[in-house]
Amino acid sequence: MYLMCVIYWYINIVKLYIYGMQFKKLILLFLIHFSAILVGQNPNDFAFVLSERAVNKVFTAIGEIKGKSQYEVLGIIDGHYTWKVLNPKISFKPDSSDFTCEAKVEVGPFGYKSEVLGHVKIGYDDQKNVISIKITDAVFELYTMVLKKKIHIKDIHLEDYFKDPFLFEGPKSIATDMSFTMPDSTVKQIYIQPTVCVMKVVKQAIKTMCDIAVQDKPFKKDVKVTPPIQQAEVKEKKNKAQQVR
């Protein structure tokens, strides 16, 4: 009797193992199929990449960013200060992109360098077909030392010196047309245009993935472009909503 019970339980354990393996296979097949559906929904005919290396070349063309003015502290000490930006750089990241640089400051005989970390907003203007990259916040402190004590003078907001965003053409400019000679020597005009584009910020680049449509008549529909949204922009919208409340 004991042996029969052992055999019975053993058979049921084997069944459960077999059913478990089949269930795992079903789950695996479902995941593979679902992943294939998701991949199929993403535009993938071509991709356009705007690298941060290309964007940072704009700083070289702009040249030196600097400022100077007079200062007064404690009502008795005054003089002139100067500052200039060193090694400016925009870094693209999937969650939130940033701006970094060094600020070299001279306040009278006293001088120092400050590391500056700022925020960057990336957007897309559908009407103008323009990708915009704007420095929205980059602050460093201007101070001096009096009797070994740090005296605050003011904050320098570098975003005020980068009022205009960096602008780059968007994916709609990729539309084109070509001539094709048919067997009967007639010439047919072929039109090519992006239809759906998704812009994403990835590490060190803004990547635009598009599907294209090809036809023998001019297009009437506009290109649908999904702009990149980063957490920094989402936080900004939430803050504005709270202020309205």
C-alpha positions in Angstrom: 0.0 0.0 0.0 2.8 2.4 0.9 4.6 1.6 -2.4 1.4 2.3 -4.4 1.1 5.7 -2.6 4.7 6.6 -3.4 4.2 5.7 -7.1 0.9 7.7 -7.2 2.6 10.8 -5.8 5.6 10.4 -8.1 3.3 10.2 -11.2 1.5 13.4 -10.1 4.8 15.2 -9.5 6.0 14.3 -13.0 2.7 15.5 -14.5 3.0 18.8 -12.6 6.5 19.2 -13.9 5.5 18.6 -17.5 2.5 21.0 -17.2 4.8 23.5 -15.6 7.3 23.3 -18.5 4.5 23.6 -21.0 3.1 26.7 -19.1 6.6 28.3 -19.1 6.8 27.6 -22.9 3.4 29.3 -23.4 4.6 32.3 -21.4 7.8 32.5 -23.4 5.9 32.3 -26.7 3.6 35.0 -25.5 6.4 37.3 -24.5 8.2 36.8 -27.9 5.0 37.5 -29.8 4.2 40.6 -27.7 7.8 41.9 -28.1 7.5 41.4 -31.9 4.3 43.5 -31.9 6.0 46.3 -30.0 9.0 46.3 -32.3 6.6 46.4 -35.3 4.9 49.5 -33.9 8.2 51.5 -33.8 9.2 53.5 -36.9 12.2 51.8 -38.3 12.7 52.7 -42.0 15.5 55.0 -41.2 17.1 56.9 -38.3 18.5 60.4 -38.1 21.0 61.1 -35.3 22.1 64.5 -34.0 25.1 63.9 -31.8 26.1 66.0 -28.8 29.6 66.3 -30.4 28.0 68.2 -33.3 25.9 70.4 -31.0 28.9 71.3 -28.9 30.7 72.6 -32.0 28.3 75.6 -31.8 30.1 76.8 -28.7 33.4 77.0 -30.7 31.7 79.1 -33.3 30.1 81.4 -30.7 33.4 82.2 -29.1 34.2 83.5 -25.7 31.3 84.1 -23.2 32.4 86.6 -20.5 31.2 89.5 -18.4 32.5 92.3 -16.1 31.1 95.0 -13.9 31.6 96.8 -10.6 30.9 95.5 -7.2 30.6 96.8 -3.6 30.4 94.9 -0.3 29.9 96.0 3.2 29.5 99.6 2.0 33.3 100.2 2.1 34.9 97.7 -0.3 34.4 98.1 -4.0 36.1 97.3 -7.3 35.7 95.4 -10.5 35.0 91.8 -11.3 35.4 89.7 -14.5 34.3 86.2 -15.4 34.4 84.0 -18.4 33.1 80.6 -19.4 35.6 77.7 -20.0 34.9 74.3 -21.6 31.1 74.6 -22.1 29.5 71.4 -23.0 26.0 70.0 -23.5 25.5 66.3 -22.5 22.5 64.3 -23.8 21.0 61.8 -21.5 17.7 59.8 -21.7 16.3 61.1 -18.4 17.5 64.8 -18.4 20.2 66.5 -20.4 22.6 69.0 -18.8 25.0 71.8 -19.5 28.4 72.0 -17.8 31.3 74.4 -17.8 33.8 76.1 -15.6 33.5 79.8 -14.6 36.8 81.6 -14.2 36.2 84.6 -11.9 38.4 87.5 -10.8 37.1 89.8 -8.1 39.7 92.5 -7.5 42.9 90.7 -6.5 41.0 87.5 -5.6 40.4 84.8 -8.2 38.8 81.3 -8.3 37.1 78.8 -10.6 33.6 77.4 -10.2 32.1 74.2 -11.6 28.7 75.0 -13.2 26.0 72.5 -13.7 22.9 73.6 -15.7 19.8 72.1 -17.3 18.9 71.8 -20.9 15.5 71.7 -22.5 15.1 69.8 -25.8 12.0 70.4 -27.9 10.6 70.2 -31.4 8.5 72.9 -33.3 6.2 71.0 -35.6 5.2 74.1 -37.6 8.8 75.2 -38.3 10.3 71.7 -38.4 13.0 72.7 -35.9 14.7 70.9 -33.1 15.6 73.3 -30.3 18.2 72.9 -27.6 18.1 75.5 -24.9 20.1 76.1 -21.7 17.4 76.9 -19.1 19.3 77.0 -15.8 23.1 77.5 -15.1 24.1 79.5 -12.1 27.4 80.2 -10.3 28.1 82.4 -7.3 30.2 85.6 -7.5 31.9 86.2 -4.2 35.0 87.6 -2.6 37.0 87.0 0.6 37.3 89.6 3.4 39.4 88.7 6.5 39.2 85.1 5.5 35.4 85.2 5.3 33.4 84.5 2.2 31.2 87.5 1.1 28.5 86.9 -1.4 28.2 89.5 -4.2 25.6 88.0 -6.6 24.6 85.0 -8.6 25.5 84.9 -12.3 22.8 83.3 -14.4 24.5 82.0 -17.6 21.1 81.1 -19.2 20.7 84.8 -19.6 23.7 84.8 -21.9 22.3 81.9 -23.9 18.9 83.4 -24.6 18.6 82.0 -28.1 18.3 78.2 -28.4 20.4 76.1 -30.7 18.2 75.3 -33.7 18.6 72.3 -36.1 16.4 71.1 -39.0 13.9 68.4 -38.1 12.9 65.2 -40.0 10.4 66.8 -42.4 13.3 68.2 -44.5 14.2 64.6 -45.4 11.3 64.5 -47.9 12.5 64.2 -51.5 11.4 63.1 -55.0 13.1 61.4 -57.9 12.6 60.6 -61.6 12.3 57.0 -62.9 12.3 56.1 -66.6 9.7 53.5 -67.4 10.1 50.7 -70.1 8.0 52.8 -72.5 10.4 55.7 -72.1 8.0 57.7 -70.1 9.3 59.3 -66.9 7.5 58.8 -63.6 8.0 61.1 -60.7 8.4 59.2 -57.4 7.8 61.1 -54.1 9.3 60.0 -50.7 8.3 61.4 -47.4 8.5 60.5 -43.7 5.1 59.6 -42.3 5.6 58.9 -38.6 8.7 60.0 -36.7 9.6 59.5 -33.1 12.3 61.6 -31.5 14.1 60.2 -28.4 17.0 61.5 -26.4 19.6 58.7 -25.9 23.0 58.8 -24.4 25.1 61.4 -26.3 22.5 62.0 -29.1 19.0 62.9 -30.2 17.7 60.0 -32.3 14.8 60.4 -34.7 13.3 57.2 -36.1 10.9 57.4 -39.0 8.8 55.4 -41.3 8.6 56.6 -44.9 5.9 56.4 -47.6 6.7 56.2 -51.3 4.1 57.0 -54.0 3.8 58.5 -57.5 1.8 61.5 -56.5 2.7 64.5 -54.3 1.8 64.1 -50.6 -1.0 66.0 -49.0 -0.6 64.7 -45.4 1.7 66.3 -42.9 4.4 64.3 -41.2 3.5 63.2 -37.7 6.4 63.8 -35.4 6.5 62.8 -31.7 8.9 65.2 -29.9 11.3 64.1 -27.1 10.0 64.5 -23.6 12.5 64.4 -20.7 11.8 64.3 -17.0 13.1 67.9 -16.6 10.3 69.1 -18.9 7.7 67.0 -17.1 8.8 68.5 -13.7 8.6 72.0 -15.2 5.0 71.3 -16.3 4.1 69.9 -12.9 5.5 73.0 -11.2 3.5 75.3 -13.5 0.4 73.4 -12.8 1.0 73.7 -9.0 1.5 77.4 -9.4 -1.8 77.8 -11.2 -3.5 76.0 -8.3 
